[in-house]
Amino acid sequence: MIHVLALIETTPGHREDFLKEFAQVTVPVRKENGCIEYGAAVDAVTDLPVQQSLGANFVMIVEKWESLAHLKAHLVAPHMADYRIRIKPFVQSVRLQVLEPRA
């Protein structure tokens, strides 16, 4: 299994537009072979002193895939190509981290 964290910096004022498009693509993604988890998250309001806020323009995408091969297939899926076109005006940058879980 692999974990993927994608930090999306949205264009100021367009985080909700991005999240609307993301919500639409989650339906076919979650049906993909090898998808264990796929969702978006934003800063939670807490009083934890160690929490660092990402900010109002950021979304963290949290994914789990059975294997790297499944992730690679996801990245070239037709619905992802269409999705990338739809979100382009709302995204300033993407930072991707692929991780292997350890005990």
Backbone atoms as SQL, in Angstrom:
CREATE TABLE atoms (id INTEGER PRIMARY KEY, chain TEXT, resi INTEGER, resn TEXT, atom TEXT, x REAL, y REAL, z REAL);
INSERT INTO atoms VALUES
  (1, 'A', 1, 'MET', 'N', 0.849, -1.179, 0.000),
  (2, 'A', 1, 'MET', 'CA', 0.000, 0.000, 0.000),
  (3, 'A', 1, 'MET', 'C', 0.890, 1.236, 0.000),
  (4, 'A', 2, 'ILE', 'N', 0.399, 2.291, -0.633),
  (5, 'A', 2, 'ILE', 'CA', 1.085, 3.586, -0.593),
  (6, 'A', 2, 'ILE', 'C', 0.097, 4.657, -0.156),
  (7, 'A', 3, 'HIS', 'N', 0.645, 5.697, 0.427),
  (8, 'A', 3, 'HIS', 'CA', -0.136, 6.857, 0.830),
  (9, 'A', 3, 'HIS', 'C', 0.322, 8.022, -0.050),
  (10, 'A', 4, 'VAL', 'N', -0.611, 8.871, -0.406),
  (11, 'A', 4, 'VAL', 'CA', -0.298, 10.041, -1.214),
  (12, 'A', 4, 'VAL', 'C', -0.896, 11.264, -0.537),
  (13, 'A', 5, 'LEU', 'N', -0.075, 12.282, -0.376),
  (14, 'A', 5, 'LEU', 'CA', -0.537, 13.574, 0.110),
  (15, 'A', 5, 'LEU', 'C', -0.254, 14.590, -0.986),
  (16, 'A', 6, 'ALA', 'N', -1.292, 15.252, -1.447),
  (17, 'A', 6, 'ALA', 'CA', -1.143, 16.278, -2.474),
  (18, 'A', 6, 'ALA', 'C', -1.599, 17.606, -1.882),
  (19, 'A', 7, 'LEU', 'N', -0.663, 18.538, -1.755),
  (20, 'A', 7, 'LEU', 'CA', -0.980, 19.865, -1.236),
  (21, 'A', 7, 'LEU', 'C', -1.280, 20.775, -2.415),
  (22, 'A', 8, 'ILE', 'N', -2.518, 21.221, -2.478),
  (23, 'A', 8, 'ILE', 'CA', -2.981, 22.068, -3.580),
  (24, 'A', 8, 'ILE', 'C', -3.085, 23.506, -3.089),
  (25, 'A', 9, 'GLU', 'N', -2.379, 24.391, -3.758),
  (26, 'A', 9, 'GLU', 'CA', -2.547, 25.825, -3.492),
  (27, 'A', 9, 'GLU', 'C', -3.515, 26.358, -4.540),
  (28, 'A', 10, 'THR', 'N', -4.660, 26.820, -4.076),
  (29, 'A', 10, 'THR', 'CA', -5.668, 27.325, -5.006),
  (30, 'A', 10, 'THR', 'C', -5.466, 28.813, -5.268),
  (31, 'A', 11, 'THR', 'N', -5.999, 29.246, -6.377),
  (32, 'A', 11, 'THR', 'CA', -6.003, 30.662, -6.702),
  (33, 'A', 11, 'THR', 'C', -6.822, 31.381, -5.628),
  (34, 'A', 12, 'PRO', 'N', -6.319, 32.505, -5.094),
  (35, 'A', 12, 'PRO', 'CA', -7.072, 33.191, -4.041),
  (36, 'A', 12, 'PRO', 'C', -8.540, 33.393, -4.413),
  (37, 'A', 13, 'GLY', 'N', -9.392, 33.014, -3.462),
  (38, 'A', 13, 'GLY', 'CA', -10.826, 33.164, -3.650),
  (39, 'A', 13, 'GLY', 'C', -11.501, 32.023, -4.403),
  (40, 'A', 14, 'HIS', 'N', -10.731, 30.995, -4.783),
  (41, 'A', 14, 'HIS', 'CA', -11.304, 29.911, -5.595),
  (42, 'A', 14, 'HIS', 'C', -11.188, 28.528, -4.958),
  (43, 'A', 15, 'ARG', 'N', -10.931, 28.465, -3.661),
  (44, 'A', 15, 'ARG', 'CA', -10.833, 27.157, -3.020),
  (45, 'A', 15, 'ARG', 'C', -12.158, 26.395, -3.122),
  (46, 'A', 16, 'GLU', 'N', -13.264, 27.059, -2.918),
  (47, 'A', 16, 'GLU', 'CA', -14.562, 26.381, -2.996),
  (48, 'A', 16, 'GLU', 'C', -14.858, 25.905, -4.419),
  (49, 'A', 17, 'ASP', 'N', -14.430, 26.665, -5.422),
  (50, 'A', 17, 'ASP', 'CA', -14.589, 26.225, -6.815),
  (51, 'A', 17, 'ASP', 'C', -13.800, 24.939, -7.044),
  (52, 'A', 18, 'PHE', 'N', -12.569, 24.916, -6.537),
  (53, 'A', 18, 'PHE', 'CA', -11.752, 23.711, -6.654),
  (54, 'A', 18, 'PHE', 'C', -12.433, 22.529, -5.955),
  (55, 'A', 19, 'LEU', 'N', -12.898, 22.756, -4.732),
  (56, 'A', 19, 'LEU', 'CA', -13.513, 21.668, -3.959),
  (57, 'A', 19, 'LEU', 'C', -14.781, 21.130, -4.638),
  (58, 'A', 20, 'LYS', 'N', -15.513, 21.997, -5.313),
  (59, 'A', 20, 'LYS', 'CA', -16.710, 21.551, -6.039),
  (60, 'A', 20, 'LYS', 'C', -16.312, 20.590, -7.159),
  (61, 'A', 21, 'GLU', 'N', -15.288, 20.930, -7.917),
  (62, 'A', 21, 'GLU', 'CA', -14.815, 20.053, -8.989),
  (63, 'A', 21, 'GLU', 'C', -14.230, 18.766, -8.409),
  (64, 'A', 22, 'PHE', 'N', -13.502, 18.884, -7.298),
  (65, 'A', 22, 'PHE', 'CA', -12.924, 17.703, -6.662),
  (66, 'A', 22, 'PHE', 'C', -14.022, 16.737, -6.227),
  (67, 'A', 23, 'ALA', 'N', -15.081, 17.259, -5.653),
  (68, 'A', 23, 'ALA', 'CA', -16.180, 16.404, -5.193),
  (69, 'A', 23, 'ALA', 'C', -16.764, 15.601, -6.354),
  (70, 'A', 24, 'GLN', 'N', -16.806, 16.192, -7.536),
  (71, 'A', 24, 'GLN', 'CA', -17.350, 15.489, -8.701),
  (72, 'A', 24, 'GLN', 'C', -16.440, 14.351, -9.155),
  (73, 'A', 25, 'VAL', 'N', -15.132, 14.555, -9.080),
  (74, 'A', 25, 'VAL', 'CA', -14.204, 13.527, -9.562),
  (75, 'A', 25, 'VAL', 'C', -14.024, 12.394, -8.551),
  (76, 'A', 26, 'THR', 'N', -14.381, 12.622, -7.299),
  (77, 'A', 26, 'THR', 'CA', -14.207, 11.555, -6.305),
  (78, 'A', 26, 'THR', 'C', -15.061, 10.331, -6.619),
  (79, 'A', 27, 'VAL', 'N', -16.200, 10.518, -7.246),
  (80, 'A', 27, 'VAL', 'CA', -17.084, 9.380, -7.551),
  (81, 'A', 27, 'VAL', 'C', -16.376, 8.364, -8.450),
  (82, 'A', 28, 'PRO', 'N', -15.867, 8.760, -9.630),
  (83, 'A', 28, 'PRO', 'CA', -15.178, 7.762, -10.454),
  (84, 'A', 28, 'PRO', 'C', -13.840, 7.307, -9.860),
  (85, 'A', 29, 'VAL', 'N', -13.144, 8.186, -9.158),
  (86, 'A', 29, 'VAL', 'CA', -11.848, 7.790, -8.585),
  (87, 'A', 29, 'VAL', 'C', -12.036, 6.690, -7.553),
  (88, 'A', 30, 'ARG', 'N', -13.002, 6.833, -6.691),
  (89, 'A', 30, 'ARG', 'CA', -13.223, 5.824, -5.649),
  (90, 'A', 30, 'ARG', 'C', -13.642, 4.471, -6.216),
  (91, 'A', 31, 'LYS', 'N', -14.076, 4.448, -7.462),
  (92, 'A', 31, 'LYS', 'CA', -14.424, 3.191, -8.134),
  (93, 'A', 31, 'LYS', 'C', -13.223, 2.567, -8.843),
  (94, 'A', 32, 'GLU', 'N', -12.106, 3.297, -8.910),
  (95, 'A', 32, 'GLU', 'CA', -10.926, 2.783, -9.604),
  (96, 'A', 32, 'GLU', 'C', -10.352, 1.574, -8.871),
  (97, 'A', 33, 'ASN', 'N', -9.819, 0.669, -9.654),
  (98, 'A', 33, 'ASN', 'CA', -9.156, -0.502, -9.106),
  (99, 'A', 33, 'ASN', 'C', -7.969, -0.059, -8.243),
  (100, 'A', 34, 'GLY', 'N', -7.915, -0.519, -7.017),
  (101, 'A', 34, 'GLY', 'CA', -6.795, -0.214, -6.135),
  (102, 'A', 34, 'GLY', 'C', -6.973, 0.995, -5.254),
  (103, 'A', 35, 'CYS', 'N', -8.063, 1.748, -5.422),
  (104, 'A', 35, 'CYS', 'CA', -8.297, 2.921, -4.582),
  (105, 'A', 35, 'CYS', 'C', -8.839, 2.479, -3.224),
  (106, 'A', 36, 'ILE', 'N', -8.132, 2.876, -2.178),
  (107, 'A', 36, 'ILE', 'CA', -8.542, 2.572, -0.811),
  (108, 'A', 36, 'ILE', 'C', -9.183, 3.795, -0.170),
  (109, 'A', 37, 'GLU', 'N', -8.605, 4.953, -0.426),
  (110, 'A', 37, 'GLU', 'CA', -9.109, 6.202, 0.156),
  (111, 'A', 37, 'GLU', 'C', -8.778, 7.346, -0.786),
  (112, 'A', 38, 'TYR', 'N', -9.690, 8.318, -0.893),
  (113, 'A', 38, 'TYR', 'CA', -9.476, 9.483, -1.745),
  (114, 'A', 38, 'TYR', 'C', -10.380, 10.594, -1.245),
  (115, 'A', 39, 'GLY', 'N', -9.794, 11.654, -0.694),
  (116, 'A', 39, 'GLY', 'CA', -10.607, 12.732, -0.171),
  (117, 'A', 39, 'GLY', 'C', -9.824, 14.013, 0.022),
  (118, 'A', 40, 'ALA', 'N', -10.557, 15.096, 0.191),
  (119, 'A', 40, 'ALA', 'CA', -9.968, 16.412, 0.405),
  (120, 'A', 40, 'ALA', 'C', -10.145, 16.827, 1.857),
  (121, 'A', 41, 'ALA', 'N', -9.193, 17.605, 2.361),
  (122, 'A', 41, 'ALA', 'CA', -9.268, 18.129, 3.720),
  (123, 'A', 41, 'ALA', 'C', -8.711, 19.555, 3.743),
  (124, 'A', 42, 'VAL', 'N', -9.267, 20.354, 4.647),
  (125, 'A', 42, 'VAL', 'CA', -8.792, 21.724, 4.862),
  (126, 'A', 42, 'VAL', 'C', -8.493, 21.890, 6.348),
  (127, 'A', 43, 'ASP', 'N', -7.843, 22.984, 6.695),
  (128, 'A', 43, 'ASP', 'CA', -7.484, 23.245, 8.086),
  (129, 'A', 43, 'ASP', 'C', -8.674, 23.093, 9.026),
  (130, 'A', 44, 'ALA', 'N', -8.459, 22.354, 10.088),
  (131, 'A', 44, 'ALA', 'CA', -9.433, 22.302, 11.177),
  (132, 'A', 44, 'ALA', 'C', -9.067, 23.386, 12.182),
  (133, 'A', 45, 'VAL', 'N', -10.072, 23.975, 12.790),
  (134, 'A', 45, 'VAL', 'CA', -9.839, 24.971, 13.827),
  (135, 'A', 45, 'VAL', 'C', -9.644, 24.219, 15.142),
  (136, 'A', 46, 'THR', 'N', -8.447, 24.342, 15.708),
  (137, 'A', 46, 'THR', 'CA', -8.142, 23.667, 16.968),
  (138, 'A', 46, 'THR', 'C', -7.361, 24.619, 17.872),
  (139, 'A', 47, 'ASP', 'N', -7.152, 24.184, 19.101),
  (140, 'A', 47, 'ASP', 'CA', -6.295, 24.944, 20.017),
  (141, 'A', 47, 'ASP', 'C', -4.977, 24.204, 20.257),
  (142, 'A', 48, 'LEU', 'N', -4.613, 23.307, 19.341),
  (143, 'A', 48, 'LEU', 'CA', -3.371, 22.551, 19.472),
  (144, 'A', 48, 'LEU', 'C', -2.180, 23.442, 19.128),
  (145, 'A', 49, 'PRO', 'N', -1.243, 23.617, 20.041),
  (146, 'A', 49, 'PRO', 'CA', -0.129, 24.531, 19.785),
  (147, 'A', 49, 'PRO', 'C', 0.815, 24.063, 18.676),
  (148, 'A', 50, 'VAL', 'N', 0.842, 22.775, 18.374),
  (149, 'A', 50, 'VAL', 'CA', 1.753, 22.284, 17.343),
  (150, 'A', 50, 'VAL', 'C', 1.157, 22.357, 15.936),
  (151, 'A', 51, 'GLN', 'N', -0.121, 22.654, 15.835),
  (152, 'A', 51, 'GLN', 'CA', -0.741, 22.724, 14.518),
  (153, 'A', 51, 'GLN', 'C', -0.254, 23.941, 13.758),
  (154, 'A', 52, 'GLN', 'N', 0.121, 23.710, 12.515),
  (155, 'A', 52, 'GLN', 'CA', 0.491, 24.797, 11.619),
  (156, 'A', 52, 'GLN', 'C', -0.596, 24.925, 10.561),
  (157, 'A', 53, 'SER', 'N', -1.175, 26.082, 10.445),
  (158, 'A', 53, 'SER', 'CA', -2.237, 26.311, 9.478),
  (159, 'A', 53, 'SER', 'C', -1.673, 26.312, 8.061),
  (160, 'A', 54, 'LEU', 'N', -2.377, 25.626, 7.160),
  (161, 'A', 54, 'LEU', 'CA', -1.996, 25.675, 5.754),
  (162, 'A', 54, 'LEU', 'C', -2.427, 26.995, 5.136),
  (163, 'A', 55, 'GLY', 'N', -3.590, 27.476, 5.529),
  (164, 'A', 55, 'GLY', 'CA', -4.083, 28.747, 5.014),
  (165, 'A', 55, 'GLY', 'C', -5.343, 28.591, 4.185),
  (166, 'A', 56, 'ALA', 'N', -5.985, 29.705, 3.944),
  (167, 'A', 56, 'ALA', 'CA', -7.299, 29.733, 3.287),
  (168, 'A', 56, 'ALA', 'C', -7.265, 29.301, 1.829),
  (169, 'A', 57, 'ASN', 'N', -6.094, 29.275, 1.214),
  (170, 'A', 57, 'ASN', 'CA', -5.997, 28.916, -0.200),
  (171, 'A', 57, 'ASN', 'C', -5.491, 27.497, -0.424),
  (172, 'A', 58, 'PHE', 'N', -5.440, 26.686, 0.630),
  (173, 'A', 58, 'PHE', 'CA', -4.848, 25.354, 0.503),
  (174, 'A', 58, 'PHE', 'C', -5.851, 24.242, 0.767),
  (175, 'A', 59, 'VAL', 'N', -5.658, 23.138, 0.053),
  (176, 'A', 59, 'VAL', 'CA', -6.427, 21.905, 0.224),
  (177, 'A', 59, 'VAL', 'C', -5.419, 20.761, 0.244),
  (178, 'A', 60, 'MET', 'N', -5.591, 19.834, 1.174),
  (179, 'A', 60, 'MET', 'CA', -4.764, 18.635, 1.205),
  (180, 'A', 60, 'MET', 'C', -5.603, 17.476, 0.691),
  (181, 'A', 61, 'ILE', 'N', -5.112, 16.805, -0.332),
  (182, 'A', 61, 'ILE', 'CA', -5.764, 15.613, -0.851),
  (183, 'A', 61, 'ILE', 'C', -5.071, 14.415, -0.198),
  (184, 'A', 62, 'VAL', 'N', -5.859, 13.546, 0.420),
  (185, 'A', 62, 'VAL', 'CA', -5.342, 12.367, 1.116),
  (186, 'A', 62, 'VAL', 'C', -5.792, 11.136, 0.340),
  (187, 'A', 63, 'GLU', 'N', -4.811, 10.341, -0.084),
  (188, 'A', 63, 'GLU', 'CA', -5.106, 9.162, -0.894),
  (189, 'A', 63, 'GLU', 'C', -4.391, 7.939, -0.327),
  (190, 'A', 64, 'LYS', 'N', -4.994, 6.782, -0.531),
  (191, 'A', 64, 'LYS', 'CA', -4.342, 5.510, -0.265),
  (192, 'A', 64, 'LYS', 'C', -4.626, 4.606, -1.459),
  (193, 'A', 65, 'TRP', 'N', -3.579, 3.956, -1.944),
  (194, 'A', 65, 'TRP', 'CA', -3.672, 3.062, -3.095),
  (195, 'A', 65, 'TRP', 'C', -3.031, 1.729, -2.747),
  (196, 'A', 66, 'GLU', 'N', -3.541, 0.672, -3.338),
  (197, 'A', 66, 'GLU', 'CA', -2.992, -0.655, -3.077),
  (198, 'A', 66, 'GLU', 'C', -1.540, -0.771, -3.518),
  (199, 'A', 67, 'SER', 'N', -1.158, -0.033, -4.579),
  (200, 'A', 67, 'SER', 'CA', 0.219, -0.111, -5.080),
  (201, 'A', 67, 'SER', 'C', 0.551, 1.130, -5.903),
  (202, 'A', 68, 'LEU', 'N', 1.824, 1.291, -6.196),
  (203, 'A', 68, 'LEU', 'CA', 2.266, 2.379, -7.065),
  (204, 'A', 68, 'LEU', 'C', 1.676, 2.207, -8.463),
  (205, 'A', 69, 'ALA', 'N', 1.557, 0.972, -8.927),
  (206, 'A', 69, 'ALA', 'CA', 0.955, 0.718, -10.239),
  (207, 'A', 69, 'ALA', 'C', -0.490, 1.224, -10.294),
  (208, 'A', 70, 'HIS', 'N', -1.239, 1.049, -9.215),
  (209, 'A', 70, 'HIS', 'CA', -2.611, 1.559, -9.169),
  (210, 'A', 70, 'HIS', 'C', -2.620, 3.090, -9.221),
  (211, 'A', 71, 'LEU', 'N', -1.705, 3.727, -8.500),
  (212, 'A', 71, 'LEU', 'CA', -1.611, 5.187, -8.540),
  (213, 'A', 71, 'LEU', 'C', -1.285, 5.658, -9.960),
  (214, 'A', 72, 'LYS', 'N', -0.341, 4.997, -10.608),
  (215, 'A', 72, 'LYS', 'CA', 0.039, 5.389, -11.971),
  (216, 'A', 72, 'LYS', 'C', -1.146, 5.250, -12.931),
  (217, 'A', 73, 'ALA', 'N', -1.928, 4.191, -12.776),
  (218, 'A', 73, 'ALA', 'CA', -3.113, 4.024, -13.620),
  (219, 'A', 73, 'ALA', 'C', -4.126, 5.139, -13.353),
  (220, 'A', 74, 'HIS', 'N', -4.269, 5.512, -12.090),
  (221, 'A', 74, 'HIS', 'CA', -5.164, 6.609, -11.715),
  (222, 'A', 74, 'HIS', 'C', -4.752, 7.912, -12.399),
  (223, 'A', 75, 'LEU', 'N', -3.468, 8.185, -12.424),
  (224, 'A', 75, 'LEU', 'CA', -2.974, 9.452, -12.967),
  (225, 'A', 75, 'LEU', 'C', -3.271, 9.613, -14.457),
  (226, 'A', 76, 'VAL', 'N', -3.444, 8.511, -15.182),
  (227, 'A', 76, 'VAL', 'CA', -3.725, 8.601, -16.620),
  (228, 'A', 76, 'VAL', 'C', -5.177, 8.243, -16.965),
  (229, 'A', 77, 'ALA', 'N', -6.004, 8.087, -15.958),
  (230, 'A', 77, 'ALA', 'CA', -7.415, 7.778, -16.208),
  (231, 'A', 77, 'ALA', 'C', -8.073, 8.934, -16.960),
  (232, 'A', 78, 'PRO', 'N', -8.962, 8.638, -17.913),
  (233, 'A', 78, 'PRO', 'CA', -9.614, 9.701, -18.699),
  (234, 'A', 78, 'PRO', 'C', -10.328, 10.743, -17.840),
  (235, 'A', 79, 'HIS', 'N', -10.997, 10.324, -16.763),
  (236, 'A', 79, 'HIS', 'CA', -11.700, 11.306, -15.932),
  (237, 'A', 79, 'HIS', 'C', -10.722, 12.250, -15.233),
  (238, 'A', 80, 'MET', 'N', -9.480, 11.806, -15.020),
  (239, 'A', 80, 'MET', 'CA', -8.488, 12.699, -14.409),
  (240, 'A', 80, 'MET', 'C', -7.994, 13.740, -15.404),
  (241, 'A', 81, 'ALA', 'N', -7.858, 13.367, -16.654),
  (242, 'A', 81, 'ALA', 'CA', -7.455, 14.332, -17.686),
  (243, 'A', 81, 'ALA', 'C', -8.495, 15.437, -17.806),
  (244, 'A', 82, 'ASP', 'N', -9.765, 15.055, -17.819),
  (245, 'A', 82, 'ASP', 'CA', -10.855, 16.027, -17.899),
  (246, 'A', 82, 'ASP', 'C', -10.879, 16.917, -16.655),
  (247, 'A', 83, 'TYR', 'N', -10.698, 16.304, -15.510),
  (248, 'A', 83, 'TYR', 'CA', -10.670, 17.028, -14.233),
  (249, 'A', 83, 'TYR', 'C', -9.559, 18.075, -14.221),
  (250, 'A', 84, 'ARG', 'N', -8.363, 17.720, -14.687),
  (251, 'A', 84, 'ARG', 'CA', -7.238, 18.666, -14.687),
  (252, 'A', 84, 'ARG', 'C', -7.545, 19.908, -15.527),
  (253, 'A', 85, 'ILE', 'N', -8.261, 19.718, -16.611),
  (254, 'A', 85, 'ILE', 'CA', -8.660, 20.861, -17.446),
  (255, 'A', 85, 'ILE', 'C', -9.632, 21.755, -16.670),
  (256, 'A', 86, 'ARG', 'N', -10.597, 21.131, -15.993),
  (257, 'A', 86, 'ARG', 'CA', -11.617, 21.905, -15.267),
  (258, 'A', 86, 'ARG', 'C', -11.041, 22.681, -14.082),
  (259, 'A', 87, 'ILE', 'N', -10.023, 22.141, -13.412),
  (260, 'A', 87, 'ILE', 'CA', -9.489, 22.812, -12.229),
  (261, 'A', 87, 'ILE', 'C', -8.349, 23.783, -12.539),
  (262, 'A', 88, 'LYS', 'N', -7.835, 23.760, -13.744),
  (263, 'A', 88, 'LYS', 'CA', -6.673, 24.578, -14.080),
  (264, 'A', 88, 'LYS', 'C', -6.811, 26.046, -13.654),
  (265, 'A', 89, 'PRO', 'N', -7.963, 26.696, -13.861),
  (266, 'A', 89, 'PRO', 'CA', -8.070, 28.096, -13.451),
  (267, 'A', 89, 'PRO', 'C', -8.040, 28.303, -11.932),
  (268, 'A', 90, 'PHE', 'N', -8.256, 27.237, -11.175),
  (269, 'A', 90, 'PHE', 'CA', -8.366, 27.353, -9.723),
  (270, 'A', 90, 'PHE', 'C', -7.100, 26.928, -8.976),
  (271, 'A', 91, 'VAL', 'N', -6.076, 26.453, -9.691),
  (272, 'A', 91, 'VAL', 'CA', -4.893, 25.887, -9.034),
  (273, 'A', 91, 'VAL', 'C', -3.644, 26.689, -9.379),
  (274, 'A', 92, 'GLN', 'N', -2.917, 27.087, -8.325),
  (275, 'A', 92, 'GLN', 'CA', -1.648, 27.778, -8.524),
  (276, 'A', 92, 'GLN', 'C', -0.471, 26.816, -8.476),
  (277, 'A', 93, 'SER', 'N', -0.528, 25.838, -7.566),
  (278, 'A', 93, 'SER', 'CA', 0.576, 24.884, -7.470),
  (279, 'A', 93, 'SER', 'C', 0.094, 23.587, -6.846),
  (280, 'A', 94, 'VAL', 'N', 0.870, 22.531, -7.107),
  (281, 'A', 94, 'VAL', 'CA', 0.597, 21.206, -6.551),
  (282, 'A', 94, 'VAL', 'C', 1.920, 20.646, -6.038),
  (283, 'A', 95, 'ARG', 'N', 1.877, 20.140, -4.828),
  (284, 'A', 95, 'ARG', 'CA', 3.050, 19.478, -4.244),
  (285, 'A', 95, 'ARG', 'C', 2.614, 18.065, -3.862),
  (286, 'A', 96, 'LEU', 'N', 3.290, 17.070, -4.407),
  (287, 'A', 96, 'LEU', 'CA', 2.898, 15.683, -4.224),
  (288, 'A', 96, 'LEU', 'C', 3.928, 14.935, -3.385),
  (289, 'A', 97, 'GLN', 'N', 3.440, 14.163, -2.431),
  (290, 'A', 97, 'GLN', 'CA', 4.294, 13.321, -1.596),
  (291, 'A', 97, 'GLN', 'C', 3.739, 11.904, -1.639),
  (292, 'A', 98, 'VAL', 'N', 4.539, 10.942, -2.084),
  (293, 'A', 98, 'VAL', 'CA', 4.150, 9.533, -2.119),
  (294, 'A', 98, 'VAL', 'C', 4.933, 8.839, -0.996),
  (295, 'A', 99, 'LEU', 'N', 4.204, 8.159, -0.122),
  (296, 'A', 99, 'LEU', 'CA', 4.805, 7.586, 1.082),
  (297, 'A', 99, 'LEU', 'C', 4.492, 6.108, 1.209),
  (298, 'A', 100, 'GLU', 'N', 5.393, 5.382, 1.866),
  (299, 'A', 100, 'GLU', 'CA', 5.164, 3.983, 2.210),
  (300, 'A', 100, 'GLU', 'C', 4.917, 3.910, 3.711),
  (301, 'A', 101, 'PRO', 'N', 3.839, 3.249, 4.123),
  (302, 'A', 101, 'PRO', 'CA', 3.590, 3.126, 5.557),
  (303, 'A', 101, 'PRO', 'C', 4.625, 2.207, 6.201),
  (304, 'A', 102, 'ARG', 'N', 4.980, 2.527, 7.422),
  (305, 'A', 102, 'ARG', 'CA', 5.901, 1.720, 8.237),
  (306, 'A', 102, 'ARG', 'C', 5.238, 1.442, 9.554),
  (307, 'A', 103, 'ALA', 'N', 5.669, 0.367, 10.187),
  (308, 'A', 103, 'ALA', 'CA', 5.094, -0.028, 11.478),
  (309, 'A', 103, 'ALA', 'C', 5.091, 1.147, 12.384);
